[in-house]
Amino acid sequence: GAYPGSAAEQRGQGEAIARNLAVMSHIGAPIVAVVIGEGGSGGALALGVANRVLMLEHAIYSVISPNGAASILWKDARRADEAAAAMKITATDLQEFGIIDGIVPEVRGGAHRDVQAQAGLLYEAIRAQLMPLCTWTRAQRIAQRYEKFRHIGIVYE
């Protein structure tokens, strides 16, 4: 995620994130993004401009870290667990909301326990998402990515 300090902003962090959003939205090649740990803030969301977004099953993905949200909402970072629950930042929550397209299972004990086995699972998940995208035209990939990103946050009742 992006660093939340004025020094980072003075060095152009916000502009870099905006430029990334613009560039990725026009790339003709298929894009599959994977959240493998903690993706938070504008820096992580900018990488989500993809045709498909996957997450490891124990990863989290949000516009702000739970600590940051708790600090803003309650002026108490110790309430991060409460903020995380309210924010719905798990892979399961985000798949239900349509923000991500798939959940990659983790090896027993977590992805860090067996990197080779986890890499194999990740390879298969990416391949399964990538193969159909390769049959689309450049214009179809760009249009789908744009529509997908633009519909995040729309609620249908």
N, C-alpha and C positions, 0 to 999 in steps of 0.2 A: 504494500500500500504506500501511499504518498506520506511524506513526513509532514506533520501538522505544525510547522513552525514558520515564522516570518522569514527566516534566512532562506528556506527552501523556496518560498514564494518570490523572494527578491531575485533568486537565481533562475526564475522562469518555470518552476514546476507546474503551475496551473496551465501555462501556455503549452508546455510539453505534453501534458495529458490531453488537452484539447486537440493538439495536432495529431496525436496518436489516434484519437477517435476518428478524426477526419480521414487520415490515411488508411486506417484499417477498414473503414466503411467503403472504400473504393478499390480495394485489392481484388483482383479477379480470381485469384487462386482460392480453393476452398480453405477455410480456417476452422480448426478444431482447437478450442482452448480447454485446458484442464486445471482445475484448482486442486492442488495437492496438499495444502496445509491450511493456512489462514490467508484469505484474500479479503482485504478491507480497504476502504476509501476509494477515492477517484483513481488512484494508480491501478488498483486491481480491477475496478469496473471498466476502465479503458481497455483492458485486455479481453474483456467479455464481448467485444464487438466481433462475434464469430458466428459462423453458420451453426455450429454446435458447441455447447459448453457442457463439459463433464466435470464431476467432482469425485474425489475419493470419498468413501462413505463416512469418514470421520473428519473431513475438512469442514471449514466454515467460510462463508462468503457474504459480505455485507458492505454497506456504504460507509460504515464506521465500526471501529472495534467495540466490543462490549464495554471495555474500560472507558473508552472515550464517550460512549453513549451514557453510561452511568454518571460520569463526571459532569456531563452537560445537564442531564435530566434531574439528577438528585444531588449534585455537587459531592458525590461520594463514589469513587472508583471501586470501593469494596462491594458495591451492589452490581458488579459486572455479571454475575451469574443470573441475576434477576433481569438485567437488561438483555442478555443473550436469549433467554427464554421468550421474552416479549418480542424481540426482533425477528425470530423465526429464521435463523441463519444456517440451519443444518442442511445437509444434502437432501434429506427426505422432504423437509419443508419447501425448499427451493424447487424441487422437482414438481411438487404438488402445485406450486404457484406458476409453473411454466417458465421459470427463470433459467433453469438448467435443463438439459436434455437427457442426461443419464447419470447414473451413479456407478462408479467403479468400485467393486468390492475390494476390501483390504485383506491382506494375508492375516492369519491368526496372530494376534498380539499387536497389530498395527503395521503399516507399510515399512517402517524403519527396521522391522525384525528380519525381513528377508527381501532385500532390495532386488535381487535377481527375479524371484517369483513375482514380486509386485510389478516389476518392469514388464514381465510377460503379460500380466493381467491388463496393464495399461496399454500395451501394444495392441492387444486384441480389441480393446474398447475403442481406441482411436481408429484402428483399421475399419471396424464395423461402421463407424460414423463417416469416415472419409470416403470409403469406396462409392457409396451412392452419390456423394457430392461431386465426385469426379465425372459423373455422367451428365451433370448440368452444364449449361453454358455459363460463360463469364457473367452475362447480364442476369441470369437467373440467380446465381450465387449472391451477387451484389444486392439484388432486389429482396431476396429472402432475408439476408442479414439485416438490411435496413428495416424491413417490416418486423422482424423478430425483436430488434432493439427498441423500436418505437412502441411496441405493445407491452413492454415491461411496465407493470404498475397499473394497467387498465383492469378494472374490476367489473365483472359481469354478474348481475344478480338474476 
